[in-house]
Amino acid sequence: MTTERIPCAIVGASGYIGQHFVRLLADHPDFDLRDLVGGDRSDGRTLSDLWQLAEAPPEEFEGERVRRRSPAALQRAGVRVVFSGLPSGTAGTFESELVRRGVSVFSNASDHRGDPRVPLLVPEVNADHLRLLPAAAGRGVLVTNPNCSATGLALALAPVERLLRPRSVHVATYQALSGAGYPGIPSLAIADNVVPYIRSEEEKLAAETQRILGTVRDRRVRPKRFPLVVQCARVATREGHLEAVSVEAGARPTEASLAAAWREFDPLRRDRLPTAPHPPIVLRTEPDRPQPLRDRWAGSPARARGMAAVVGRVRWEPPYLRFFVLSHNAVRGGAGGSVLNAELVRARGLLPSVEGAR
């Protein structure tokens, strides 16, 4: 692998996911963060003025100003990779123009997730879906990470799916406030409350999980077809999406084989990707874990904090496997997922240059 650091930018840098991108890319060994891009309300303001995360901004970027930039301006500046934290509904056109100009995009937005030509990627689960990437000269590549709850669910199901041969999967989510972005839900609407509805979330979680677990044939994804029944609720935690999962199994593996499948699952162990957690799944045996407050930052080495999914409270009563899974929605299900996708694409030699782009 070459040691050249690739010039990159963050679009949507003033938002909640954008600031997690800044935190993860400030000293990244593969990507050289050159530009922080925002909209009208953040144009010209310093990152420290806009900062929303609990921890301080990276020292070298706290005085950096967020600027409006067009796709053409980013291309002219020599940016090869853009990490997109743009809001869904506004990201699509901007990202498509970047790709047309030869700039590769790793997006957290939902605008392109339904495109059959765009990989919807969780690297440990479906790295082979990178076969969908077109080999078009002069164009960048576009890769999306899935809905934040779908990421945790897919990670948890992938190691045990072949053992269980699911007939159906039922999941109920308890989703953190930060999943709604910033400023999110008014405090008086969520304090002392649970909101049992998140617009379009149940549909996204079902469809995207089935696609991630699917197979690629003839440059198309064949989604898994087992029924996936979903209910989603917003709860008053800051970060970390908790999911209660029940699998109706068509097979009868031993409980020990299921635990071993989760513990031994680490398909990226040889890829040496800086943001990849090892292992990507932490299996807890305590009766009251995982918990958002205690487990959302799971993952090692240090750069991979928040990138591991935590599985616990496992109960195997054939034909039903029940467990909880927790993942950090803004890291594993957000900015960190996009950064890991970019690391994988680069490691596989699939990242084009901008030379020849128009």
TORKOL-4160 file (C-alpha; in steps of 0.2 Angstrom, whole numbers, padded with zeros to 4 digits, m for minus):
358
<pt num="1" X="0000" Y="0000" Z="0000"/>
<pt num="2" X="0006" Y="0017" Z="m0005"/>
<pt num="3" X="0010" Y="0029" Z="0010"/>
<pt num="4" X="0004" Y="0045" Z="0000"/>
<pt num="5" X="m0009" Y="0054" Z="0009"/>
<pt num="6" X="m0024" Y="0058" Z="m0002"/>
<pt num="7" X="m0031" Y="0076" Z="m0002"/>
<pt num="8" X="m0049" Y="0076" Z="0005"/>
<pt num="9" X="m0063" Y="0087" Z="0011"/>
<pt num="10" X="m0078" Y="0086" Z="0022"/>
<pt num="11" X="m0095" Y="0093" Z="0015"/>
<pt num="12" X="m0108" Y="0096" Z="0029"/>
<pt num="13" X="m0093" Y="0100" Z="0041"/>
<pt num="14" X="m0103" Y="0110" Z="0052"/>
<pt num="15" X="m0116" Y="0097" Z="0056"/>
<pt num="16" X="m0116" Y="0083" Z="0069"/>
<pt num="17" X="m0109" Y="0069" Z="0058"/>
<pt num="18" X="m0098" Y="0082" Z="0049"/>
<pt num="19" X="m0089" Y="0086" Z="0065"/>
<pt num="20" X="m0086" Y="0067" Z="0069"/>
<pt num="21" X="m0078" Y="0067" Z="0052"/>
<pt num="22" X="m0066" Y="0081" Z="0057"/>
<pt num="23" X="m0062" Y="0071" Z="0073"/>
<pt num="24" X="m0058" Y="0055" Z="0063"/>
<pt num="25" X="m0049" Y="0063" Z="0049"/>
<pt num="26" X="m0038" Y="0076" Z="0058"/>
<pt num="27" X="m0023" Y="0065" Z="0059"/>
<pt num="28" X="m0028" Y="0051" Z="0048"/>
<pt num="29" X="m0013" Y="0041" Z="0040"/>
<pt num="30" X="m0021" Y="0039" Z="0023"/>
<pt num="31" X="m0031" Y="0055" Z="0020"/>
<pt num="32" X="m0025" Y="0073" Z="0021"/>
<pt num="33" X="m0040" Y="0085" Z="0027"/>
<pt num="34" X="m0038" Y="0100" Z="0016"/>
<pt num="35" X="m0056" Y="0109" Z="0017"/>
<pt num="36" X="m0071" Y="0110" Z="0028"/>
<pt num="37" X="m0086" Y="0114" Z="0018"/>
<pt num="38" X="m0103" Y="0121" Z="0024"/>
<pt num="39" X="m0118" Y="0130" Z="0019"/>
<pt num="40" X="m0124" Y="0149" Z="0020"/>
<pt num="41" X="m0126" Y="0148" Z="0039"/>
<pt num="42" X="m0109" Y="0142" Z="0043"/>
<pt num="43" X="m0099" Y="0151" Z="0029"/>
<pt num="44" X="m0084" Y="0160" Z="0037"/>
<pt num="45" X="m0087" Y="0154" Z="0054"/>
<pt num="46" X="m0073" Y="0144" Z="0064"/>
<pt num="47" X="m0075" Y="0126" Z="0068"/>
<pt num="48" X="m0074" Y="0130" Z="0086"/>
<pt num="49" X="m0089" Y="0142" Z="0085"/>
<pt num="50" X="m0099" Y="0128" Z="0077"/>
<pt num="51" X="m0093" Y="0113" Z="0088"/>
<pt num="52" X="m0107" Y="0103" Z="0095"/>
<pt num="53" X="m0098" Y="0087" Z="0101"/>
<pt num="54" X="m0094" Y="0084" Z="0120"/>
<pt num="55" X="m0075" Y="0083" Z="0117"/>
<pt num="56" X="m0065" Y="0097" Z="0111"/>
<pt num="57" X="m0061" Y="0099" Z="0092"/>
<pt num="58" X="m0044" Y="0094" Z="0086"/>
<pt num="59" X="m0032" Y="0108" Z="0090"/>
<pt num="60" X="m0025" Y="0110" Z="0073"/>
<pt num="61" X="m0043" Y="0113" Z="0066"/>
<pt num="62" X="m0052" Y="0123" Z="0079"/>
<pt num="63" X="m0048" Y="0139" Z="0071"/>
<pt num="64" X="m0051" Y="0133" Z="0053"/>
<pt num="65" X="m0065" Y="0142" Z="0044"/>
<pt num="66" X="m0080" Y="0133" Z="0036"/>
<pt num="67" X="m0082" Y="0139" Z="0018"/>
<pt num="68" X="m0095" Y="0137" Z="0004"/>
<pt num="69" X="m0087" Y="0127" Z="m0010"/>
<pt num="70" X="m0094" Y="0121" Z="m0026"/>
<pt num="71" X="m0089" Y="0104" Z="m0033"/>
<pt num="72" X="m0079" Y="0113" Z="m0047"/>
<pt num="73" X="m0070" Y="0122" Z="m0034"/>
<pt num="74" X="m0066" Y="0106" Z="m0024"/>
<pt num="75" X="m0060" Y="0098" Z="m0040"/>
<pt num="76" X="m0049" Y="0113" Z="m0045"/>
<pt num="77" X="m0041" Y="0113" Z="m0027"/>
<pt num="78" X="m0035" Y="0095" Z="m0030"/>
<pt num="79" X="m0047" Y="0086" Z="m0018"/>
<pt num="80" X="m0048" Y="0068" Z="m0023"/>
<pt num="81" X="m0060" Y="0062" Z="m0009"/>
<pt num="82" X="m0075" Y="0070" Z="m0001"/>
<pt num="83" X="m0083" Y="0064" Z="0015"/>
<pt num="84" X="m0101" Y="0069" Z="0014"/>
<pt num="85" X="m0111" Y="0073" Z="0030"/>
<pt num="86" X="m0124" Y="0083" Z="0020"/>
<pt num="87" X="m0142" Y="0082" Z="0025"/>
<pt num="88" X="m0152" Y="0069" Z="0015"/>
<pt num="89" X="m0163" Y="0077" Z="0002"/>
<pt num="90" X="m0149" Y="0090" Z="m0002"/>
<pt num="91" X="m0134" Y="0078" Z="m0004"/>
<pt num="92" X="m0139" Y="0069" Z="m0020"/>
<pt num="93" X="m0135" Y="0082" Z="m0033"/>
<pt num="94" X="m0119" Y="0089" Z="m0025"/>
<pt num="95" X="m0112" Y="0071" Z="m0023"/>
<pt num="96" X="m0117" Y="0067" Z="m0041"/>
<pt num="97" X="m0108" Y="0082" Z="m0048"/>
<pt num="98" X="m0092" Y="0078" Z="m0038"/>
<pt num="99" X="m0092" Y="0060" Z="m0045"/>
<pt num="100" X="m0094" Y="0067" Z="m0063"/>
<pt num="101" X="m0079" Y="0078" Z="m0060"/>
<pt num="102" X="m0068" Y="0063" Z="m0055"/>
<pt num="103" X="m0069" Y="0066" Z="m0036"/>
<pt num="104" X="m0074" Y="0051" Z="m0026"/>
<pt num="105" X="m0087" Y="0052" Z="m0013"/>
<pt num="106" X="m0090" Y="0042" Z="0003"/>
<pt num="107" X="m0107" Y="0047" Z="0009"/>
<pt num="108" X="m0117" Y="0046" Z="0025"/>
<pt num="109" X="m0133" Y="0053" Z="0017"/>
<pt num="110" X="m0147" Y="0042" Z="0011"/>
<pt num="111" X="m0150" Y="0050" Z="m0007"/>
<pt num="112" X="m0140" Y="0037" Z="m0016"/>
<pt num="113" X="m0143" Y="0022" Z="m0005"/>
<pt num="114" X="m0157" Y="0015" Z="m0016"/>
<pt num="115" X="m0146" Y="0016" Z="m0032"/>
<pt num="116" X="m0143" Y="m0002" Z="m0038"/>
<pt num="117" X="m0126" Y="0004" Z="m0045"/>
<pt num="118" X="m0120" Y="0011" Z="m0028"/>
<pt num="119" X="m0113" Y="0000" Z="m0015"/>
<pt num="120" X="m0121" Y="0001" Z="0002"/>
<pt num="121" X="m0107" Y="m0005" Z="0012"/>
<pt num="122" X="m0102" Y="m0012" Z="0029"/>
<pt num="123" X="m0085" Y="m0018" Z="0025"/>
<pt num="124" X="m0085" Y="m0033" Z="0037"/>
<pt num="125" X="m0101" Y="m0039" Z="0030"/>
<pt num="126" X="m0102" Y="m0036" Z="0011"/>
<pt num="127" X="m0085" Y="m0030" Z="0005"/>
<pt num="128" X="m0089" Y="m0040" Z="m0011"/>
<pt num="129" X="m0102" Y="m0028" Z="m0016"/>
<pt num="130" X="m0088" Y="m0016" Z="m0022"/>
<pt num="131" X="m0090" Y="m0026" Z="m0038"/>
<pt num="132" X="m0104" Y="m0014" Z="m0041"/>
<pt num="133" X="m0092" Y="0000" Z="m0044"/>
<pt num="134" X="m0091" Y="0005" Z="m0062"/>
<pt num="135" X="m0075" Y="0006" Z="m0071"/>
<pt num="136" X="m0078" Y="0023" Z="m0079"/>
<pt num="137" X="m0063" Y="0033" Z="m0084"/>
<pt num="138" X="m0063" Y="0051" Z="m0077"/>
<pt num="139" X="m0076" Y="0048" Z="m0064"/>
<pt num="140" X="m0075" Y="0046" Z="m0046"/>
<pt num="141" X="m0083" Y="0032" Z="m0036"/>
<pt num="142" X="m0098" Y="0034" Z="m0025"/>
<pt num="143" X="m0100" Y="0023" Z="m0009"/>
<pt num="144" X="m0113" Y="0025" Z="0004"/>
<pt num="145" X="m0114" Y="0018" Z="0022"/>
<pt num="146" X="m0132" Y="0012" Z="0027"/>
<pt num="147" X="m0144" Y="0018" Z="0040"/>
<pt num="148" X="m0136" Y="0019" Z="0057"/>
<pt num="149" X="m0147" Y="0006" Z="0064"/>
<pt num="150" X="m0145" Y="m0006" Z="0049"/>
<pt num="151" X="m0126" Y="m0005" Z="0052"/>
<pt num="152" X="m0127" Y="m0012" Z="0069"/>
<pt num="153" X="m0141" Y="m0025" Z="0064"/>
<pt num="154" X="m0131" Y="m0031" Z="0049"/>
<pt num="155" X="m0115" Y="m0033" Z="0059"/>
<pt num="156" X="m0124" Y="m0043" Z="0072"/>
<pt num="157" X="m0133" Y="m0055" Z="0060"/>
<pt num="158" X="m0119" Y="m0058" Z="0048"/>
<pt num="159" X="m0108" Y="m0070" Z="0059"/>
<pt num="160" X="m0123" Y="m0081" Z="0064"/>
<pt num="161" X="m0135" Y="m0080" Z="0049"/>
<pt num="162" X="m0128" Y="m0095" Z="0040"/>
<pt num="163" X="m0129" Y="m0105" Z="0056"/>
<pt num="164" X="m0147" Y="m0100" Z="0060"/>
<pt num="165" X="m0154" Y="m0099" Z="0042"/>
<pt num="166" X="m0167" Y="m0086" Z="0048"/>
<pt num="167" X="m0186" Y="m0089" Z="0044"/>
<pt num="168" X="m0189" Y="m0071" Z="0050"/>
<pt num="169" X="m0181" Y="m0058" Z="0060"/>
<pt num="170" X="m0190" Y="m0046" Z="0072"/>
<pt num="171" X="m0181" Y="m0030" Z="0079"/>
<pt num="172" X="m0186" Y="m0016" Z="0090"/>
<pt num="173" X="m0174" Y="m0001" Z="0091"/>
<pt num="174" X="m0171" Y="0012" Z="0105"/>
<pt num="175" X="m0163" Y="0026" Z="0095"/>
<pt num="176" X="m0152" Y="0040" Z="0103"/>
<pt num="177" X="m0157" Y="0058" Z="0101"/>
<pt num="178" X="m0141" Y="0062" Z="0090"/>
<pt num="179" X="m0149" Y="0051" Z="0076"/>
<pt num="180" X="m0160" Y="0066" Z="0073"/>
<pt num="181" X="m0145" Y="0077" Z="0070"/>
<pt num="182" X="m0143" Y="0094" Z="0078"/>
<pt num="183" X="m0153" Y="0102" Z="0086"/>
<pt num="184" X="m0164" Y="0087" Z="0084"/>
<pt num="185" X="m0179" Y="0084" Z="0095"/>
<pt num="186" X="m0185" Y="0098" Z="0107"/>
<pt num="187" X="m0181" Y="0094" Z="0125"/>
<pt num="188" X="m0199" Y="0095" Z="0131"/>
<pt num="189" X="m0204" Y="0083" Z="0118"/>
<pt num="190" X="m0192" Y="0069" Z="0123"/>
<pt num="191" X="m0189" Y="0072" Z="0142"/>
<pt num="192" X="m0198" Y="0059" Z="0152"/>
<pt num="193" X="m0204" Y="0052" Z="0136"/>
<pt num="194" X="m0201" Y="0039" Z="0122"/>
<pt num="195" X="m0207" Y="0043" Z="0104"/>
<pt num="196" X="m0213" Y="0027" Z="0095"/>
<pt num="197" X="m0211" Y="0034" Z="0078"/>
<pt num="198" X="m0196" Y="0039" Z="0067"/>
<pt num="199" X="m0201" Y="0044" Z="0049"/>
<pt num="200" X="m0196" Y="0031" Z="0036"/>
<pt num="201" X="m0184" Y="0023" Z="0048"/>
<pt num="202" X="m0193" Y="0006" Z="0049"/>
<pt num="203" X="m0193" Y="0005" Z="0030"/>
<pt num="204" X="m0175" Y="0009" Z="0028"/>
<pt num="205" X="m0169" Y="m0003" Z="0042"/>
<pt num="206" X="m0178" Y="m0018" Z="0034"/>
<pt num="207" X="m0174" Y="m0014" Z="0016"/>
<pt num="208" X="m0155" Y="m0009" Z="0019"/>
<pt num="209" X="m0152" Y="m0024" Z="0030"/>
<pt num="210" X="m0159" Y="m0036" Z="0017"/>
<pt num="211" X="m0148" Y="m0028" Z="0004"/>
<pt num="212" X="m0132" Y="m0028" Z="0014"/>
<pt num="213" X="m0134" Y="m0047" Z="0018"/>
<pt num="214" X="m0138" Y="m0050" Z="0000"/>
<pt num="215" X="m0127" Y="m0057" Z="m0014"/>
<pt num="216" X="m0120" Y="m0049" Z="m0030"/>
<pt num="217" X="m0124" Y="m0058" Z="m0046"/>
<pt num="218" X="m0123" Y="m0050" Z="m0063"/>
<pt num="219" X="m0118" Y="m0033" Z="m0055"/>
<pt num="220" X="m0134" Y="m0033" Z="m0046"/>
<pt num="221" X="m0138" Y="m0036" Z="m0028"/>
<pt num="222" X="m0150" Y="m0050" Z="m0023"/>
<pt num="223" X="m0157" Y="m0045" Z="m0006"/>
<pt num="224" X="m0160" Y="m0058" Z="0007"/>
<pt num="225" X="m0178" Y="m0063" Z="0007"/>
<pt num="226" X="m0182" Y="m0068" Z="0025"/>
<pt num="227" X="m0196" Y="m0056" Z="0033"/>
<pt num="228" X="m0188" Y="m0042" Z="0043"/>
<pt num="229" X="m0201" Y="m0035" Z="0055"/>
<pt num="230" X="m0196" Y="m0018" Z="0062"/>
<pt num="231" X="m0202" Y="m0006" Z="0076"/>
<pt num="232" X="m0192" Y="0010" Z="0079"/>
<pt num="233" X="m0193" Y="0022" Z="0094"/>
<pt num="234" X="m0183" Y="0038" Z="0099"/>
<pt num="235" X="m0177" Y="0038" Z="0117"/>
<pt num="236" X="m0168" Y="0051" Z="0128"/>
<pt num="237" X="m0150" Y="0045" Z="0126"/>
<pt num="238" X="m0137" Y="0055" Z="0118"/>
<pt num="239" X="m0128" Y="0043" Z="0107"/>
<pt num="240" X="m0129" Y="0024" Z="0104"/>
<pt num="241" X="m0143" Y="0014" Z="0096"/>
<pt num="242" X="m0149" Y="m0001" Z="0105"/>
<pt num="243" X="m0159" Y="m0015" Z="0096"/>
<pt num="244" X="m0168" Y="m0030" Z="0103"/>
<pt num="245" X="m0167" Y="m0043" Z="0090"/>
<pt num="246" X="m0177" Y="m0060" Z="0089"/>
<pt num="247" X="m0173" Y="m0072" Z="0075"/>
<pt num="248" X="m0184" Y="m0087" Z="0071"/>
<pt num="249" X="m0171" Y="m0100" Z="0065"/>
<pt num="250" X="m0173" Y="m0113" Z="0053"/>
<pt num="251" X="m0158" Y="m0123" Z="0060"/>
<pt num="252" X="m0152" Y="m0129" Z="0077"/>
<pt num="253" X="m0134" Y="m0124" Z="0080"/>
<pt num="254" X="m0127" Y="m0125" Z="0097"/>
<pt num="255" X="m0126" Y="m0110" Z="0109"/>
<pt num="256" X="m0107" Y="m0112" Z="0109"/>
<pt num="257" X="m0106" Y="m0112" Z="0090"/>
<pt num="258" X="m0116" Y="m0095" Z="0090"/>
<pt num="259" X="m0105" Y="m0087" Z="0103"/>
<pt num="260" X="m0089" Y="m0093" Z="0094"/>
<pt num="261" X="m0096" Y="m0086" Z="0077"/>
<pt num="262" X="m0098" Y="m0069" Z="0085"/>
<pt num="263" X="m0081" Y="m0069" Z="0094"/>
<pt num="264" X="m0071" Y="m0076" Z="0079"/>
<pt num="265" X="m0079" Y="m0064" Z="0067"/>
<pt num="266" X="m0065" Y="m0052" Z="0060"/>
<pt num="267" X="m0064" Y="m0053" Z="0041"/>
<pt num="268" X="m0054" Y="m0037" Z="0040"/>
<pt num="269" X="m0040" Y="m0043" Z="0052"/>
<pt num="270" X="m0027" Y="m0044" Z="0037"/>
<pt num="271" X="m0032" Y="m0028" Z="0028"/>
<pt num="272" X="m0024" Y="m0016" Z="0041"/>
<pt num="273" X="m0037" Y="m0003" Z="0039"/>
<pt num="274" X="m0034" Y="0011" Z="0052"/>
<pt num="275" X="m0052" Y="0013" Z="0057"/>
<pt num="276" X="m0057" Y="m0005" Z="0057"/>
<pt num="277" X="m0060" Y="m0012" Z="0075"/>
<pt num="278" X="m0053" Y="m0029" Z="0080"/>
<pt num="279" X="m0064" Y="m0038" Z="0084"/>
<pt num="280" X="m0079" Y="m0029" Z="0076"/>
<pt num="281" X="m0091" Y="m0037" Z="0088"/>
<pt num="282" X="m0089" Y="m0037" Z="0107"/>
<pt num="283" X="m0099" Y="m0051" Z="0115"/>
<pt num="284" X="m0105" Y="m0047" Z="0133"/>
<pt num="285" X="m0110" Y="m0060" Z="0145"/>
<pt num="286" X="m0117" Y="m0049" Z="0159"/>
<pt num="287" X="m0136" Y="m0050" Z="0161"/>
<pt num="288" X="m0138" Y="m0031" Z="0159"/>
<pt num="289" X="m0127" Y="m0027" Z="0144"/>
<pt num="290" X="m0125" Y="m0019" Z="0132"/>
<pt num="291" X="m0130" Y="m0001" Z="0138"/>
<pt num="292" X="m0127" Y="0015" Z="0128"/>
<pt num="293" X="m0119" Y="0024" Z="0142"/>
<pt num="294" X="m0106" Y="0010" Z="0145"/>
<pt num="295" X="m0104" Y="0002" Z="0128"/>
<pt num="296" X="m0106" Y="0015" Z="0114"/>
<pt num="297" X="m0087" Y="0018" Z="0113"/>
<pt num="298" X="m0083" Y="0000" Z="0111"/>
<pt num="299" X="m0069" Y="m0004" Z="0099"/>
<pt num="300" X="m0050" Y="m0005" Z="0098"/>
<pt num="301" X="m0037" Y="0000" Z="0093"/>
<pt num="302" X="m0039" Y="0018" Z="0099"/>
<pt num="303" X="m0043" Y="0025" Z="0082"/>
<pt num="304" X="m0057" Y="0012" Z="0081"/>
<pt num="305" X="m0066" Y="0018" Z="0097"/>
<pt num="306" X="m0085" Y="0018" Z="0094"/>
<pt num="307" X="m0083" Y="0006" Z="0079"/>
<pt num="308" X="m0087" Y="m0010" Z="0087"/>
<pt num="309" X="m0105" Y="m0017" Z="0089"/>
<pt num="310" X="m0109" Y="m0024" Z="0106"/>
<pt num="311" X="m0120" Y="m0040" Z="0107"/>
<pt num="312" X="m0127" Y="m0046" Z="0124"/>
<pt num="313" X="m0141" Y="m0053" Z="0133"/>
<pt num="314" X="m0141" Y="m0068" Z="0122"/>
<pt num="315" X="m0155" Y="m0081" Z="0124"/>
<pt num="316" X="m0156" Y="m0097" Z="0113"/>
<pt num="317" X="m0172" Y="m0106" Z="0115"/>
<pt num="318" X="m0174" Y="m0115" Z="0098"/>
<pt num="319" X="m0181" Y="m0110" Z="0086"/>
<pt num="320" X="m0179" Y="m0092" Z="0093"/>
<pt num="321" X="m0163" Y="m0083" Z="0096"/>
<pt num="322" X="m0165" Y="m0067" Z="0106"/>
<pt num="323" X="m0151" Y="m0054" Z="0109"/>
<pt num="324" X="m0148" Y="m0035" Z="0110"/>
<pt num="325" X="m0135" Y="m0026" Z="0100"/>
<pt num="326" X="m0128" Y="m0008" Z="0102"/>
<pt num="327" X="m0119" Y="0002" Z="0090"/>
<pt num="328" X="m0113" Y="0021" Z="0090"/>
<pt num="329" X="m0125" Y="0029" Z="0078"/>
<pt num="330" X="m0113" Y="0044" Z="0074"/>
<pt num="331" X="m0097" Y="0034" Z="0073"/>
<pt num="332" X="m0100" Y="0016" Z="0067"/>
<pt num="333" X="m0117" Y="0021" Z="0059"/>
<pt num="334" X="m0111" Y="0037" Z="0053"/>
<pt num="335" X="m0094" Y="0046" Z="0050"/>
<pt num="336" X="m0083" Y="0031" Z="0055"/>
<pt num="337" X="m0093" Y="0020" Z="0043"/>
<pt num="338" X="m0089" Y="0031" Z="0029"/>
<pt num="339" X="m0071" Y="0033" Z="0033"/>
<pt num="340" X="m0069" Y="0014" Z="0035"/>
<pt num="341" X="m0077" Y="0012" Z="0018"/>
<pt num="342" X="m0064" Y="0024" Z="0010"/>
<pt num="343" X="m0050" Y="0015" Z="0018"/>
<pt num="344" X="m0056" Y="m0002" Z="0011"/>
<pt num="345" X="m0059" Y="0006" Z="m0007"/>
<pt num="346" X="m0041" Y="0013" Z="m0006"/>
<pt num="347" X="m0034" Y="m0003" Z="0000"/>
<pt num="348" X="m0042" Y="m0013" Z="m0014"/>
<pt num="349" X="m0035" Y="m0002" Z="m0027"/>
<pt num="350" X="m0052" Y="0005" Z="m0032"/>
<pt num="351" X="m0049" Y="0023" Z="m0029"/>
<pt num="352" X="m0047" Y="0033" Z="m0046"/>
<pt num="353" X="m0037" Y="0048" Z="m0048"/>
<pt num="354" X="m0044" Y="0065" Z="m0054"/>
<pt num="355" X="m0033" Y="0066" Z="m0069"/>
<pt num="356" X="m0043" Y="0067" Z="m0085"/>
<pt num="357" X="m0059" Y="0072" Z="m0076"/>
<pt num="358" X="m0070" Y="0086" Z="m0084"/>
